[in-house]
Amino acid sequence: MYEASLGGDPAALPAALAGVRLFLPLDRLAADTPGFTAPLTPVRDPATGKRSIAVHTAGSLPPWHPEQVHRALTLGELADSWPGGRLRLAVNPGTPWAVSTGARPADRAGWRRAATATGGPPRGLLLTHAGQPRDGALAHGLGCGAHLSVHNSMAWNDLGATCFGYAEDAARLRRTWGVTHRAGFAEALAALHGARLCGREEALALTTRTALARRLGREPSPDEWQKETGRALDRRRAGADTRAELRTVVERITGYEAAFRRDGLLAAGERVDSLAAFDYGRVVCLVRLGLGARLCDPGRAEEAVLTAGRLSRETYGSWAAFSAAYALARVLAFDEGAFGLTYQESVAQHRVLTGDPASPFRSLPWS
């Protein structure tokens, strides 16, 4: 974005701004007021001295503060809600990469065109924050959340002050996790650390296969695995519905692992023994949303990430094994055997994270 402002192309900066998340700082008390919408309040740009509307990009937000939150908006929304008067747009004021640009009606029309053409921030990018941890235990824990970071095109090593803005962070916690307060946040975090959210049937199928392989001294065939899960269900006196569901789970895992071998997520003879990676990796996402919604503080967030990293190292032997387990859990949860978009995204994320030299999977040792 800063480089785009230095060139001679007037469309370059709007295009760059349309492809990133923009944030307005506001007081939490005001943000919690029902029906309140944060106004675009002019400030004096320290670089130019001109009255400006100040916005920040994700990598340049002020440090987390319990009573200072952020409203997210797109470049198109910024153009549509622009106040009257002779104002400029200041992006990341007070930083070495600050940008100031005109905001006349013709400029704002260009913002709208750029927003329409770009369609908002892209997905699937591996991003690294130069000012955040890139080695050590905290970086390792953050790396365990890199799949979702790539999915949302967020810096993998930045917990930050917000994810999608204060209101949206709170809404996502409520919709996805059922979390509306600190106690609920702590319960969700404990469930992820305990790997209790990746599917009981899937976990039973995998632990049954692992035990059978250990007893046989070799990889069991799909038929042997099905029969062993049947015996496990006999001991539990499971009903017909549970038995049918377990048969489907074993069939899907068998199919996905075969596809993983074809697509390079697993080598010949490799298998996934635990889906806990999916929960450990989502710890990073949960604490980011918790930070953004002000349901946890940075110290608690870092502690949670460190725990997720430790648990991951105890469960898996490499980044590749962790990533394959995460991908398998994700497709089992959301793809339903379709080998559709979720499967394609999961394979793409694995390839980016295991193949890009800038990835934590390449730059950080597993243990």
N, C-alpha and C positions, 0 to 999 in steps of 0.2 A: 504494500500500500504506500509506504513512504517513497519507494522507488518510483511508483506510478505518478506521484505528485511532482517528481523532478523532470519528467519527460515533457515533450511538447504536445502530446495528444490530450486534448481536453476531455475525452471520453474515458481515459485510462483510470483516473482516480474514482469516478463514480462506479465503474465496473468493479474495481477492487473493493470499494466500500459495500457494494451490493452482495459481495461474496463472503462477508464476515458478519458476525453478530455484533451489534452495537448496543451499548448500555448507557443509561442515564442514572447518575447517583440520586438517591432520595432518602429522606428520613424514614425509618421503619414505622414510626408512629403514624405518619401520613399514609404509608403504603397499606397499613392495616385498617385504615378508615374505610368503611363500606362505601362503594360508589366513587371512591377517589381515583382520579387519573392524574399522574404526575405532570405538571405543566412543563413546558420548555422555557426554563428561566435563563435569561441572558447572564453571562459572567464576563469578566474582563480577561481576555486571552493574555497570559503573561508574556508570550513571545511577540505578539503584534500590538498589544495594548488596545485592541478593538473589541467592541461588545460582540459576544459570540455565544452560540449554543454549543456547549461542550458535551461530547460523547467519548466513550472509551471502547476500545476493542478488548477481547477477552484477555489477551496477554499483557495488557497495560492497565488493568483495573487497580485501584488503590487497595492496600491490604485489607483483609477481612476485619470488619468491625461489627459488634453485635447490634448497634442501632443505625448503621448505615447500610442500606441495601441498594438494589439496582433494578431498574425497569429495562427490559429488553425491547428493542424495536428494530424494524428493518429500515433500510434506506427509503423505501417507498412510503412507509408509515411516517418517517421523519419529514419527508416532503409534504405529505398531506396535512400534518399537524403543525407546520411551521408557523410561528407567530408573525405579526406584522412588524414593521420597522426595518431599519438597515442593519441587518445582522449578518455575521459570517458563521461558518461552521468550523469549530475547532475540534480536531480529532486527536485524542491522547495528549491534551495540553500538559505542559510541564515535564514532558519526557524528551529524550534526545531525538525521538522519531515523530515528534508532534507535526501535525499538518493543519494548515489553515486554508480554507477555500471559500470562494464566494457562494452566496446563497440567494441570488436574485431569482425572479420567476423563471427565467430561461435556464438557470443552473438547476433549479428544482425539477423542471421538466426533464432535464437530462438525468437526474436521479431516478425519476419514475421509469424512464426508458431503460435504464441500466437494471433496475430492480425487476422489471418485467422480463428482460432478456436473460438475466442471470438465474432467476428463480430462487434466490436465497443461497445460504451457505451450502456447499456441496457435502456429500458424504463420502466416506471411504478413504480419507486422507490420513497419512501418518504424519503427525506434527509433534515437534519437540520444543519446549520452552527453554530458551538458552539460560534463563536466570533461575531455573528450578533444578532439583536434584537429578543428576544423570548417572550417579554411581552410589553404592552403598545400599544398606538394607531398606531404606525408605524408597529409593528408586526401584528396587526389586519388587517391593509390594505394589507400587504404582504400575509397574510393568505388567503385573498380573491382571490389571484392569484395562490393558491396552486394546483388547478386542472391541470393547464398547467405545473407547476413545477414538479408534479408527472409524467405527460405525458412525459416530457423531462428528468426526473431524475436529476433535478437541486435542490439545496437547496432552500426551499420555502422562507426562511427569508433573502436571500442574493440578493441585487441588482447587486453588482459586477461591474467589469470593462469591462466585455464583456460577451456575451452569447455563440455565436458559432464562435467567431473570428471577427475581424473588417470587413473583406470583406463579410463574410456570413451574419453578422448582417445587413449591409447596403443592401445586396441583398434581404433579407427577408422583410425588410421594403418596398423595392421597389415592390416586387412581391405581397405581401399580403396586403399592405396598400396603395400602390401608393405613398409612401413618399420618396422624394429624397433630401429634404432640411428642415431647421428648421421651416419655415412657414407651410409646409405640415405636419410636425410632430405635431405642435401645433393644426392644424385643426383636425387631426385624434384623438388626445387626447381629444379635446373638444367634438367630436362626441361620443366617448366612455363615457365620463362623462355625456353626455346628453342622454345616452342610445338610440342613434339614429341608431345603426347598427344591432339590433337584429331582424329585419324583421317587416315591417309595417302591413302586413296581419296577422301575428301571434299576434302582439300587439293588433290589432283591435279585433280579436277573443277573446282574454283573457279579455280585458276591457269590452267587451260586456257581457261576461259571469259573470264577477264580478258585474256589474250593475244589471243584471237580478237576480242574487242570492240575492242581497241586497233587491231588490224590492219584490221578492217572499218570502224572509225569509227562504229559503232552497236552497239546491243544485239543479239546473235545470237539467232536463234530457238531453241527447244528442239531442233528437228531438226538445225540447224547445230551446236549444241553437242554433241549426241550423236555426230555424225559426226566432229567434231574430237577428241573424247576417244577415239574409235575409232582415228584416225590416231596419236594419242599412244601408244596401247597397241600399235599396229603397230610403232612405233619401239622399244618396249620388249620386243617379242616376247612379250607377255602371253598367258596361257592363257585358255581359255574361261570358267573360273570367275571370273577377275579381270574379264573383259569383262562378264559378266552382273552382277557386283557394281557395276561402274561405271555400267552402264545404270540400275540401281536407284537408285544415289546421285543421278544427274542427275535422274531422275524425282521423287525425294523432295525434292530442293532446289527444283525447279521448283514442286512442289505447295505446299511450306511457304512459299516466297516469295510466291506468289499469295495464300495465306491471310494472311500478314503484311500484305500491302497492304490486304486487306479489313478486317483487325483493327487497322490503324493503326501497326504496327511499322515498316513501310516505306511511303514515299510512292510514287506512280506513277512508274515508270521507275527507281527505286532498286533496288540489288541488294547482296548481301553478297559481298565479294571475299576475305575471310580469316576463318577461325574462331579465330584466335589469342586473341580476347577471352575465350574459355572457359578457356584455360590461364592467361592473365594474371589473370583474376578469381579463379581457384581458388588462386592464390598466397596470397591473404589467408587463405583457409580452412586451407591447409596450415600456414602459420606459426602460426595460432592453435592448431591441434592440436599443433604442435611445441612451442610455449610451454607448453601444458598438460601435455604428456608430458615436459617438461624435456629435449627434444632440441635446442632452440636457446634463445638468450637474447634479451632485448628489443632489444639493439643489432642483432643479426643479423636479427631479424624486421623491424625498421623498414627496414633496408637492402634486404631482399628486396621489401618493399612499395613502396619508392621506385623500385626497378628495374622492377617491374610497371607502375607508373604511367607511367614514362618510355616503356617499350615500347608501352604502349597509345596514348599520344599520338603516337608515331611511326607507328603502324599505322592509326589511325582519325582522322577529322576532327571528331567530336562525340560527346557522350554517347549521343545517339540511335543513331548508327551502331554504336558499341561495344555498346550494349544489344541491338540487333537481331542482331548477329553472335553474341553470347553466347547469345541465345535460340535461334538457328538451330543452333548447335553442340549445345546441350543436347537439343533435340528430335531431332536426327539420332542422337545417342548413345543416347537412352532411350525415344523415342516410337515409333520404327519405323513411321512412316507412319500411326499409328492416330488421330492428332488427339484423343488421350485426355487423361488427367489431367495428364501432363507438359506437353502443349501448353497446356492451360488455365492451369496454374501459370505457365508462362513468359510468356504474354500478360499475366496479372495482375501479375507482378513488373515487367514493362516499364511497364505503365500506372501502377503506384504510383510507380516511380522517376522516370519522365518527367513525371508529373502532380502529385505532392505537393510543395508549396512547401518542405517540410522536407527533401526528398531532396537528396543531394549533386549529383544530376544537374541540379537546379534552382538550388542555392545556390552551386555552385562552377563557375568557368569551365573549359572544357575545356583551354585552353592559355594 
